Amino acid sequence: MIITKQQVLEIVEDLPEEVDVDEVIYRLYLRQKLEIAEEDIREGRTVPHEEVVKETSKWFKK
């Protein structure tokens, strides 16, 4: 997933005046993950909540 220079600039503009490089990298990483998640939702690559509850409840019954 590629983000635009404008998106990077928006992230940078929201940063405090002094910031750790790790924080900058984390915010870029987070933005990328959110973009991917939104694309997955648009494309229907999701699991319904009820199915998640059903599957995870099996883990705790053992």
C-alpha positions as CSV (number, residue, x, y, z in Angstrom):
1,M,0.0,0.0,0.0
2,I,1.4,3.4,-1.0
3,I,0.4,6.6,0.7
4,T,0.8,10.0,-0.9
5,K,3.2,12.8,0.0
6,Q,0.2,14.8,1.1
7,Q,-0.8,12.1,3.5
8,V,2.7,12.1,4.9
9,L,2.6,15.8,5.3
10,E,-0.7,15.6,7.2
11,I,0.9,13.2,9.6
12,V,4.0,15.4,10.1
13,E,1.8,18.5,10.6
14,D,0.0,16.7,13.5
15,L,3.2,15.9,15.3
16,P,4.5,17.9,18.2
17,E,7.5,20.2,17.7
18,E,9.9,17.7,19.2
19,V,9.2,14.1,18.4
20,D,11.0,10.8,18.6
21,V,11.8,9.1,15.2
22,D,10.1,6.0,16.5
23,E,6.9,7.9,16.9
24,V,7.0,9.2,13.3
25,I,7.6,5.7,12.0
26,Y,4.8,4.3,14.2
27,R,2.3,6.9,12.9
28,L,3.2,6.2,9.3
29,Y,2.8,2.4,10.0
30,L,-0.5,3.0,11.7
31,R,-1.8,5.1,8.8
32,Q,-0.8,2.3,6.4
33,K,-2.6,-0.3,8.5
34,L,-5.7,1.8,8.7
35,E,-5.7,2.4,4.9
36,I,-5.4,-1.4,4.4
37,A,-8.2,-2.1,6.9
38,E,-10.5,0.4,5.2
39,E,-9.8,-1.2,1.8
40,D,-10.6,-4.6,3.3
41,I,-13.9,-3.3,4.5
42,R,-14.8,-1.8,1.1
43,E,-13.9,-5.1,-0.6
44,G,-15.9,-7.2,1.8
45,R,-12.8,-9.0,3.3
46,T,-14.2,-9.0,6.8
47,V,-15.6,-11.6,9.2
48,P,-19.0,-10.9,10.8
49,H,-19.0,-10.2,14.5
50,E,-21.2,-13.1,15.3
51,E,-18.8,-15.5,13.5
52,V,-15.9,-14.1,15.5
53,V,-17.8,-14.6,18.8
54,K,-18.7,-18.1,17.8
55,E,-15.2,-19.1,16.9
56,T,-13.5,-17.5,19.9
57,S,-15.9,-19.0,22.3
58,K,-14.6,-22.4,21.2
59,W,-11.2,-21.5,22.4
60,F,-12.4,-21.0,26.0
61,K,-14.6,-24.1,26.2
62,K,-11.5,-26.4,26.2
